[in-house]
Amino acid sequence: MSVSVSVSWGELIDKVTILQIKLDRMTDPDKLRNVRTEMEALAEARSQALGGHPEIAGLEAELKQVNEVIWENEDDLREWERKKVYGPEFVLCARTAYRMNDRRSDLKRRINALLGSALVEEKSYTPYE
């Protein structure tokens, strides 16, 4: 059973970039089959976004790069946690996590604005800069 819901354009493009990363990095055949199924379900909507706005492709590429950093950073955090080492490297990873998530949110917001998305994800955090 599946469910259909409305999402913002930024959320859709973000999801697609994460699925692309999973296709590149995962090796488990069952997981890959599920990722491919989900990617196929989103492919048509994604192509609609890319078709009318050439600048969306550039934002999508930036978003994929940010999501790759987030993926690698998450692996690093989990490794430091596994080792119970909370030194400068751990702190750097923790700081990278929120900075990359802020960058990700900004890219999604820009995609939403370009495509006139009716839905917009809102964030509200304490400023750190």
DSSP file (Angstrom, degrees, kcal/mol; ACC not computed):
  #  RESIDUE AA STRUCTURE BP1 BP2  ACC     N-H-->O    O-->H-N    N-H-->O    O-->H-N    TCO  KAPPA ALPHA  PHI   PSI    X-CA   Y-CA   Z-CA
    1    1 A M              0   0    0      0, 0.0     2,-0.3     0, 0.0     0, 0.0   0.000 360.0 360.0 360.0 141.4    0.0    0.0    0.0
    2    2 A S        -     0   0    0      2,-0.0     2,-0.4     0, 0.0     0, 0.0  -0.853 360.0-139.2-128.4 166.8    1.2    3.5   -0.7
    3    3 A V        -     0   0    0     -2,-0.3     2,-0.5     2,-0.0     0, 0.0  -0.973   7.8-145.2-127.8 142.0    0.1    7.0    0.1
    4    4 A S        +     0   0    0     -2,-0.4     2,-0.3     2,-0.0    -2,-0.0  -0.928  27.4 164.5-108.6 128.8    0.0   10.1   -2.1
    5    5 A V        -     0   0    0     -2,-0.5     2,-0.3     0, 0.0    -2,-0.0  -0.956  38.4-107.3-137.6 156.4    0.7   13.4   -0.5
    6    6 A S        +     0   0    0     -2,-0.3     2,-0.3     0, 0.0    -2,-0.0  -0.660  40.1 176.3 -81.9 139.8    1.5   16.9   -1.8
    7    7 A V        -     0   0    0     -2,-0.3   112,-0.2   112,-0.1   111,-0.2  -0.927  34.0 -95.3-136.1 162.6    5.1   18.0   -1.2
    8    8 A S     >  -     0   0    0     -2,-0.3     4,-2.1     1,-0.1     5,-0.1  -0.361  34.2-115.0 -72.2 159.6    7.0   21.1   -2.1
    9    9 A W  H  > S+     0   0    0    110,-0.3     4,-2.7     1,-0.2     5,-0.2   0.895 118.2  54.8 -60.8 -40.2    9.2   21.1   -5.3
   10   10 A G  H  > S+     0   0    0     98,-0.2     4,-2.5     1,-0.2    -1,-0.2   0.903 107.3  49.3 -60.8 -41.3   12.2   21.5   -3.1
   11   11 A E  H  > S+     0   0    0      2,-0.2     4,-2.5     1,-0.2    -1,-0.2   0.896 111.3  50.0 -65.1 -40.6   11.3   18.4   -1.0
   12   12 A L  H  X S+     0   0    0     -4,-2.1     4,-2.3     2,-0.2    -2,-0.2   0.949 113.0  44.7 -62.6 -49.6   10.8   16.4   -4.2
   13   13 A I  H  X S+     0   0    0     -4,-2.7     4,-2.3     1,-0.2    -2,-0.2   0.898 112.8  52.6 -64.0 -39.8   14.1   17.4   -5.7
   14   14 A D  H  X S+     0   0    0     -4,-2.5     4,-2.1    -5,-0.2    -1,-0.2   0.933 109.1  49.4 -58.6 -47.5   15.8   16.8   -2.3
   15   15 A K  H  X S+     0   0    0     -4,-2.5     4,-2.3     1,-0.2    -2,-0.2   0.901 109.5  52.0 -60.4 -42.5   14.3   13.3   -2.1
   16   16 A V  H  X S+     0   0    0     -4,-2.3     4,-2.4     1,-0.2    -1,-0.2   0.911 108.4  50.4 -62.3 -42.6   15.5   12.5   -5.6
   17   17 A T  H  X S+     0   0    0     -4,-2.3     4,-2.0     1,-0.2    -1,-0.2   0.890 110.3  50.2 -64.9 -36.8   19.0   13.5   -4.9
   18   18 A I  H  X S+     0   0    0     -4,-2.1     4,-2.3     2,-0.2    -1,-0.2   0.907 110.0  50.4 -66.4 -40.7   19.0   11.3   -1.8
   19   19 A L  H  X S+     0   0    0     -4,-2.3     4,-2.5     2,-0.2    -2,-0.2   0.894 108.1  53.3 -64.0 -38.7   17.7    8.4   -3.8
   20   20 A Q  H  X S+     0   0    0     -4,-2.4     4,-1.7     2,-0.2    -1,-0.2   0.915 109.3  48.8 -60.8 -42.1   20.5    9.0   -6.4
   21   21 A I  H  X S+     0   0    0     -4,-2.0     4,-1.9     1,-0.2     5,-0.3   0.908 109.9  51.5 -64.0 -41.9   23.1    8.8   -3.6
   22   22 A K  H  X S+     0   0    0     -4,-2.3     4,-2.9     1,-0.2    -2,-0.2   0.909 107.7  52.5 -61.4 -41.8   21.5    5.6   -2.2
   23   23 A L  H  < S+     0   0    0     -4,-2.5    -1,-0.2     1,-0.2    -2,-0.2   0.864 112.9  45.7 -61.7 -34.7   21.7    4.1   -5.7
   24   24 A D  H  < S+     0   0    0     -4,-1.7    -1,-0.2    -5,-0.2    -2,-0.2   0.806 124.8  29.1 -75.2 -30.1   25.4    5.0   -5.9
   25   25 A R  H  < S+     0   0    0     -4,-1.9    -2,-0.2    -5,-0.1    -3,-0.2   0.737  96.4  86.8-109.9 -26.9   26.3    3.8   -2.4
   26   26 A M     <  +     0   0    0     -4,-2.9     0, 0.0    -5,-0.3     0, 0.0  -0.471  40.2 178.2 -80.4 149.4   24.1    0.9   -1.4
   27   27 A T        +     0   0    0     -2,-0.1    -1,-0.1     5,-0.0    -4,-0.0   0.555  45.4 108.9-122.7 -17.0   24.9   -2.6   -2.3
   28   28 A D     >  -     0   0    0      1,-0.2     4,-2.7     2,-0.1     5,-0.2  -0.500  62.0-145.1 -67.2 121.2   22.1   -4.7   -0.7
   29   29 A P  H  > S+     0   0    0      0, 0.0     4,-2.1     0, 0.0    -1,-0.2   0.857  96.6  50.5 -59.0 -38.5   19.9   -6.0   -3.6
   30   30 A D  H  > S+     0   0    0      2,-0.2     4,-1.9     1,-0.2     5,-0.1   0.920 112.8  45.7 -66.6 -43.2   16.7   -5.7   -1.7
   31   31 A K  H  > S+     0   0    0      1,-0.2     4,-2.4     2,-0.2    -1,-0.2   0.916 112.2  51.6 -65.3 -42.5   17.4   -2.2   -0.6
   32   32 A L  H  X S+     0   0    0     -4,-2.7     4,-2.6     1,-0.2    -2,-0.2   0.884 107.0  53.5 -62.3 -38.6   18.4   -1.2   -4.1
   33   33 A R  H  X S+     0   0    0     -4,-2.1     4,-2.1    -5,-0.2    -1,-0.2   0.923 110.5  47.1 -61.5 -44.2   15.2   -2.6   -5.5
   34   34 A N  H  X S+     0   0    0     -4,-1.9     4,-2.2     2,-0.2    -2,-0.2   0.894 111.8  50.3 -64.5 -40.0   13.2   -0.5   -3.1
   35   35 A V  H  X S+     0   0    0     -4,-2.4     4,-2.6     2,-0.2    -2,-0.2   0.916 110.5  49.5 -64.9 -43.0   15.2    2.6   -3.9
   36   36 A R  H  X S+     0   0    0     -4,-2.6     4,-2.6     2,-0.2    -2,-0.2   0.901 109.5  52.0 -62.8 -40.5   14.7    2.0   -7.7
   37   37 A T  H  X S+     0   0    0     -4,-2.1     4,-1.7     2,-0.2    -1,-0.2   0.923 112.2  45.5 -61.1 -44.8   11.0    1.6   -7.2
   38   38 A E  H  X S+     0   0    0     -4,-2.2     4,-1.3     2,-0.2    -2,-0.2   0.902 111.5  52.6 -66.2 -40.3   10.8    4.9   -5.3
   39   39 A M  H  X S+     0   0    0     -4,-2.6     4,-1.3     1,-0.2     3,-0.5   0.913 107.9  51.1 -62.1 -42.9   12.9    6.6   -7.9
   40   40 A E  H  X S+     0   0    0     -4,-2.6     4,-0.6     1,-0.2     3,-0.3   0.875 106.5  55.2 -61.5 -37.2   10.6    5.5  -10.7
   41   41 A A  H  < S+     0   0    0     -4,-1.7     4,-0.3     1,-0.2    -1,-0.2   0.801 115.5  38.2 -66.4 -28.0    7.6    6.8   -8.8
   42   42 A L  H  X S+     0   0    0     -4,-1.3     4,-2.2    -3,-0.5    -1,-0.2   0.569  92.4  89.8 -98.0 -10.9    9.2   10.3   -8.5
   43   43 A A  H  X S+     0   0    0     -4,-1.3     4,-2.3    -3,-0.3     5,-0.2   0.874  85.9  48.7 -59.9 -43.7   10.8   10.5  -12.0
   44   44 A E  H  X S+     0   0    0     -4,-0.6     4,-1.5     1,-0.2    -1,-0.2   0.931 112.5  47.0 -66.1 -45.1    7.9   12.0  -13.9
   45   45 A A  H  > S+     0   0    0     -4,-0.3     4,-1.4     1,-0.2    -1,-0.2   0.905 112.0  52.0 -63.0 -40.3    7.3   14.7  -11.3
   46   46 A R  H  X S+     0   0    0     -4,-2.2     4,-2.1     1,-0.2     3,-0.3   0.912 105.7  53.9 -61.7 -43.4   11.0   15.6  -11.2
   47   47 A S  H  X S+     0   0    0     -4,-2.3     4,-1.9     1,-0.2    -1,-0.2   0.833 103.9  56.8 -64.2 -30.4   11.2   15.8  -15.0
   48   48 A Q  H  X S+     0   0    0     -4,-1.5     4,-0.9     2,-0.2    -1,-0.2   0.899 108.0  47.9 -63.7 -40.0    8.3   18.4  -14.9
   49   49 A A  H  X S+     0   0    0     -4,-1.4     4,-0.5    -3,-0.3    -2,-0.2   0.904 115.6  43.0 -67.3 -41.8   10.4   20.5  -12.5
   50   50 A L  H  < S+     0   0    0     -4,-2.1     3,-0.3     1,-0.2     7,-0.2   0.783 103.1  68.6 -77.2 -27.1   13.5   20.4  -14.7
   51   51 A G  H  < S+     0   0    0     -4,-1.9    -1,-0.2     1,-0.2    -2,-0.2   0.871 106.4  32.8 -63.3 -41.4   11.8   20.9  -18.0
   52   52 A G  H  < S+     0   0    0     -4,-0.9    -1,-0.2     1,-0.2    -2,-0.1   0.546 117.7  49.3 -97.5  -6.6   10.7   24.5  -17.6
   53   53 A H    >X  -     0   0    0     -4,-0.5     3,-1.8    -3,-0.3     4,-0.5  -0.839  56.3-170.6-137.8  96.4   13.5   26.0  -15.5
   54   54 A P  H >> S+     0   0    0      0, 0.0     3,-0.8     0, 0.0     4,-0.7   0.797  86.2  63.9 -59.7 -28.7   17.1   25.3  -16.6
   55   55 A E  H 3> S+     0   0    0      1,-0.2     4,-1.8     2,-0.2     5,-0.2   0.705  87.4  72.1 -70.6 -16.5   18.5   26.8  -13.3
   56   56 A I  H <> S+     0   0    0     -3,-1.8     4,-2.8     1,-0.2    -1,-0.2   0.878  89.8  59.5 -64.5 -36.5   16.8   24.0  -11.4
   57   57 A A  H <X S+     0   0    0     -3,-0.8     4,-2.2    -4,-0.5    -1,-0.2   0.896 105.7  48.4 -59.6 -40.0   19.3   21.5  -12.7
   58   58 A G  H  X S+     0   0    0     -4,-0.7     4,-2.1     2,-0.2    -1,-0.2   0.904 112.4  47.6 -66.8 -41.1   22.1   23.6  -11.1
   59   59 A L  H  X S+     0   0    0     -4,-1.8     4,-2.6     2,-0.2    -2,-0.2   0.873 110.4  53.2 -66.8 -36.2   20.3   23.8   -7.8
   60   60 A E  H  X S+     0   0    0     -4,-2.8     4,-2.4     2,-0.2    -2,-0.2   0.915 108.4  49.9 -63.8 -42.1   19.7   20.0   -7.9
   61   61 A A  H  X S+     0   0    0     -4,-2.2     4,-2.1     2,-0.2    -2,-0.2   0.914 112.0  47.9 -63.1 -42.3   23.4   19.4   -8.5
   62   62 A E  H  X S+     0   0    0     -4,-2.1     4,-2.4     1,-0.2    -2,-0.2   0.914 111.0  51.6 -62.6 -42.1   24.3   21.6   -5.5
   63   63 A L  H  X S+     0   0    0     -4,-2.6     4,-2.6     1,-0.2    -2,-0.2   0.884 108.1  51.4 -63.5 -39.3   21.6   19.9   -3.4
   64   64 A K  H  X S+     0   0    0     -4,-2.4     4,-2.1     2,-0.2    -1,-0.2   0.919 109.4  50.5 -64.3 -42.2   23.1   16.5   -4.3
   65   65 A Q  H  X S+     0   0    0     -4,-2.1     4,-2.0     2,-0.2    -2,-0.2   0.924 111.4  48.0 -60.6 -44.1   26.6   17.7   -3.3
   66   66 A V  H  X S+     0   0    0     -4,-2.4     4,-2.5     1,-0.2    -2,-0.2   0.922 111.2  50.5 -62.4 -43.9   25.2   18.9    0.1
   67   67 A N  H  X S+     0   0    0     -4,-2.6     4,-2.3     1,-0.2    -1,-0.2   0.827 107.6  53.9 -66.0 -30.9   23.4   15.7    0.7
   68   68 A E  H  X S+     0   0    0     -4,-2.1     4,-2.5     2,-0.2    -1,-0.2   0.904 109.2  48.0 -67.1 -40.6   26.6   13.7   -0.1
   69   69 A V  H  X S+     0   0    0     -4,-2.0     4,-2.9     2,-0.2    -2,-0.2   0.923 111.9  50.1 -63.3 -43.7   28.4   15.8    2.5
   70   70 A I  H  X S+     0   0    0     -4,-2.5     4,-2.5     2,-0.2    -2,-0.2   0.916 110.8  49.9 -60.3 -43.3   25.6   15.1    5.0
   71   71 A W  H  X S+     0   0    0     -4,-2.3     4,-2.0     2,-0.2    -2,-0.2   0.953 114.7  42.7 -60.0 -51.9   25.7   11.4    4.2
   72   72 A E  H  X S+     0   0    0     -4,-2.5     4,-2.3     1,-0.2    -2,-0.2   0.891 113.7  52.2 -63.9 -39.9   29.5   11.2    4.8
   73   73 A N  H  X S+     0   0    0     -4,-2.9     4,-2.9    -5,-0.2    -1,-0.2   0.900 107.1  52.7 -63.6 -41.2   29.3   13.4    7.8
   74   74 A E  H  X S+     0   0    0     -4,-2.5     4,-2.4     2,-0.2    -1,-0.2   0.915 108.8  50.1 -60.7 -43.5   26.6   11.2    9.4
   75   75 A D  H  X S+     0   0    0     -4,-2.0     4,-1.9     2,-0.2    -2,-0.2   0.922 111.6  48.9 -59.8 -43.6   28.8    8.1    8.8
   76   76 A D  H  X S+     0   0    0     -4,-2.3     4,-2.6     2,-0.2     5,-0.2   0.922 110.2  50.5 -63.1 -44.9   31.7   10.0   10.5
   77   77 A L  H  X S+     0   0    0     -4,-2.9     4,-2.6     1,-0.2    -1,-0.2   0.916 110.5  49.5 -58.9 -43.3   29.6   11.0   13.5
   78   78 A R  H  X S+     0   0    0     -4,-2.4     4,-2.5     2,-0.2    -1,-0.2   0.863 110.1  51.1 -65.7 -35.0   28.4    7.4   14.0
   79   79 A E  H  X S+     0   0    0     -4,-1.9     4,-2.0     2,-0.2    -2,-0.2   0.926 111.5  46.6 -67.6 -44.7   32.0    6.2   13.8
   80   80 A W  H  X>S+     0   0    0     -4,-2.6     5,-2.3     1,-0.2     4,-0.7   0.906 113.9  49.4 -62.9 -39.8   33.1    8.7   16.5
   81   81 A E  H ><5S+     0   0    0     -4,-2.6     3,-0.8    -5,-0.2    -2,-0.2   0.916 108.2  52.9 -63.9 -43.1   30.1    7.8   18.6
   82   82 A R  H 3<5S+     0   0    0     -4,-2.5    -1,-0.2     1,-0.3    -2,-0.2   0.894 113.2  44.1 -58.8 -40.1   30.9    4.1   18.2
   83   83 A K  H 3<5S-     0   0    0     -4,-2.0    -1,-0.3     2,-0.1    -2,-0.2   0.581 107.6-128.8 -79.5 -10.4   34.4    4.7   19.4
   84   84 A K  T <<5 +     0   0    0     -3,-0.8     2,-0.5    -4,-0.7    -3,-0.2   0.885  60.0 144.0  58.9  40.3   33.1    7.0   22.2
   85   85 A V      < +     0   0    0     -5,-2.3    -1,-0.2    -6,-0.1    -2,-0.1  -0.955  23.0 172.5-112.5 118.9   35.6    9.7   21.1
   86   86 A Y        +     0   0    0     -2,-0.5    -1,-0.1    -3,-0.1    -5,-0.0  -0.205  32.8 125.9-122.6  41.1   34.2   13.2   21.4
   87   87 A G  S  > S-     0   0    0      3,-0.1     4,-2.1    -7,-0.1     3,-0.3   0.161  81.2 -59.1 -83.2-158.1   37.2   15.3   20.6
   88   88 A P  H  > S+     0   0    0      0, 0.0     4,-2.5     0, 0.0     5,-0.2   0.823 132.6  55.7 -59.1 -34.9   37.7   18.1   18.0
   89   89 A E  H  > S+     0   0    0      2,-0.2     4,-2.2     1,-0.2     5,-0.1   0.910 108.3  48.2 -66.1 -40.7   36.9   15.8   15.1
   90   90 A F  H  > S+     0   0    0     -3,-0.3     4,-2.6     2,-0.2    -1,-0.2   0.924 111.6  49.6 -63.4 -44.4   33.5   15.0   16.6
   91   91 A V  H  X S+     0   0    0     -4,-2.1     4,-2.5     1,-0.2     5,-0.2   0.911 109.6  51.7 -61.5 -42.6   32.8   18.6   17.3
   92   92 A L  H  X S+     0   0    0     -4,-2.5     4,-2.4     1,-0.2    -1,-0.2   0.913 110.5  48.7 -60.8 -42.8   33.7   19.5   13.7
   93   93 A C  H  X S+     0   0    0     -4,-2.2     4,-2.0     2,-0.2    -2,-0.2   0.915 110.6  50.7 -63.1 -42.5   31.3   16.8   12.4
   94   94 A A  H  X S+     0   0    0     -4,-2.6     4,-1.4     1,-0.2    -2,-0.2   0.910 112.3  46.5 -62.6 -41.9   28.5   18.1   14.7
   95   95 A R  H  X S+     0   0    0     -4,-2.5     4,-1.9     1,-0.2    -1,-0.2   0.887 109.9  54.0 -67.7 -38.0   29.0   21.6   13.5
   96   96 A T  H  X S+     0   0    0     -4,-2.4     4,-2.8    -5,-0.2     5,-0.3   0.871 101.9  61.6 -61.9 -36.4   29.1   20.4    9.9
   97   97 A A  H  X S+     0   0    0     -4,-2.0     4,-1.9     1,-0.2    -1,-0.2   0.941 109.4  37.3 -58.6 -51.0   25.8   18.7   10.4
   98   98 A Y  H  X S+     0   0    0     -4,-1.4     4,-1.9     2,-0.2    -1,-0.2   0.851 116.3  52.8 -75.5 -30.3   23.8   21.8   11.2
   99   99 A R  H  X S+     0   0    0     -4,-1.9     4,-2.1     2,-0.2    -2,-0.2   0.924 111.9  45.3 -67.7 -42.5   25.6   24.0    8.7
  100  100 A M  H  X S+     0   0    0     -4,-2.8     4,-2.7     2,-0.2    -2,-0.2   0.874 111.2  53.1 -68.6 -36.1   25.0   21.5    5.9
  101  101 A N  H  X S+     0   0    0     -4,-1.9     4,-2.2    -5,-0.3    -1,-0.2   0.867 108.6  50.5 -66.3 -34.7   21.3   21.1    6.9
  102  102 A D  H  X S+     0   0    0     -4,-1.9     4,-2.1     2,-0.2    -2,-0.2   0.910 111.3  48.1 -65.6 -41.4   21.0   24.9    6.8
  103  103 A R  H  X S+     0   0    0     -4,-2.1     4,-2.3     2,-0.2    -2,-0.2   0.912 111.0  51.4 -63.5 -42.6   22.5   24.9    3.3
  104  104 A R  H  X S+     0   0    0     -4,-2.7     4,-2.3     1,-0.2    -2,-0.2   0.920 109.4  49.9 -59.6 -46.0   20.2   22.1    2.3
  105  105 A S  H  X S+     0   0    0     -4,-2.2     4,-2.3     1,-0.2    -1,-0.2   0.893 109.6  51.6 -61.3 -41.1   17.2   24.1    3.6
  106  106 A D  H  X S+     0   0    0     -4,-2.1     4,-2.3     2,-0.2    -1,-0.2   0.914 109.7  48.9 -63.2 -43.5   18.3   27.2    1.6
  107  107 A L  H  X S+     0   0    0     -4,-2.3     4,-2.3     1,-0.2    -2,-0.2   0.911 111.3  49.5 -63.7 -42.2   18.6   25.3   -1.6
  108  108 A K  H  X S+     0   0    0     -4,-2.3     4,-2.5     1,-0.2   -98,-0.2   0.897 110.2  51.6 -62.9 -40.0   15.2   23.7   -1.2
  109  109 A R  H  X S+     0   0    0     -4,-2.3     4,-2.3     2,-0.2    -2,-0.2   0.905 109.4  49.9 -62.3 -42.2   13.7   27.2   -0.5
  110  110 A R  H  X S+     0   0    0     -4,-2.3     4,-2.4     2,-0.2    -2,-0.2   0.894 110.5  49.6 -65.2 -40.1   15.3   28.5   -3.7
  111  111 A I  H  X S+     0   0    0     -4,-2.3     4,-2.2     2,-0.2    -2,-0.2   0.933 110.5  50.9 -62.5 -45.5   13.9   25.7   -5.7
  112  112 A N  H  X>S+     0   0    0     -4,-2.5     5,-2.5     1,-0.2     4,-0.6   0.904 110.9  48.7 -59.0 -42.0   10.4   26.3   -4.2
  113  113 A A  H ><5S+     0   0    0     -4,-2.3     3,-0.7     1,-0.2    -1,-0.2   0.922 111.1  48.8 -66.2 -44.6   10.7   30.0   -5.1
  114  114 A L  H 3<5S+     0   0    0     -4,-2.4    -1,-0.2     1,-0.2    -2,-0.2   0.870 118.2  39.9 -63.3 -36.7   11.7   29.4   -8.7
  115  115 A L  H 3<5S-     0   0    0     -4,-2.2    -1,-0.2    -5,-0.2    -2,-0.2   0.424 108.1-121.4 -95.6   1.8    9.0   26.9   -9.3
  116  116 A G  T <<5 -     0   0    0     -3,-0.7    -3,-0.2    -4,-0.6    -4,-0.1   0.903  37.3-162.4  62.5  42.3    6.3   28.8   -7.4
  117  117 A S      < -     0   0    0     -5,-2.5    -1,-0.2    -6,-0.2  -109,-0.1  -0.325  19.2-149.9 -61.9 133.7    5.7   25.9   -4.9
  118  118 A A  S    S+     0   0    0   -111,-0.2     2,-0.4    -2,-0.0    -1,-0.2   0.789  86.3  58.1 -72.4 -28.0    2.4   26.2   -3.0
  119  119 A L        -     0   0    0   -112,-0.2     2,-0.4    -7,-0.0  -110,-0.3  -0.861  68.2-176.5-104.8 138.5    4.0   24.3   -0.1
  120  120 A V        -     0   0    0     -2,-0.4     2,-0.4  -112,-0.1   -11,-0.1  -0.996  23.5-130.5-137.5 128.6    7.1   25.7    1.6
  121  121 A E        -     0   0    0     -2,-0.4     2,-0.4   -16,-0.1    -9,-0.1  -0.642  25.1-154.5 -77.3 130.0    9.1   24.1    4.4
  122  122 A E        -     0   0    0     -2,-0.4     2,-0.3     2,-0.0    -2,-0.0  -0.880   8.6-167.7-108.9 139.6    9.7   26.5    7.2
  123  123 A K        -     0   0    0     -2,-0.4     2,-0.3     2,-0.0   -21,-0.0  -0.911   6.5-175.2-121.0 150.4   12.7   26.3    9.7
  124  124 A S        +     0   0    0     -2,-0.3     2,-0.3     2,-0.0    -2,-0.0  -0.790  19.4 151.0-150.1 103.4   13.2   28.1   12.9
  125  125 A Y        -     0   0    0     -2,-0.3    -2,-0.0     0, 0.0     3,-0.0  -0.869  52.7 -91.1-128.2 161.2   16.4   27.7   14.8
  126  126 A T        -     0   0    0     -2,-0.3    -2,-0.0     1,-0.1     2,-0.0  -0.579  52.8-111.9 -68.5 128.7   18.5   29.8   17.2
  127  127 A P        -     0   0    0      0, 0.0    -1,-0.1     0, 0.0    -3,-0.0  -0.325  29.6-172.9 -63.3 145.6   21.0   31.7   15.1
  128  128 A Y              0   0    0     -3,-0.0    -2,-0.0     1,-0.0     0, 0.0   0.429 360.0 360.0-117.2  -4.8   24.7   30.7   15.5
  129  129 A E              0   0    0      0, 0.0    -1,-0.0     0, 0.0     0, 0.0   0.365 360.0 360.0-121.8 360.0   26.3   33.4   13.4
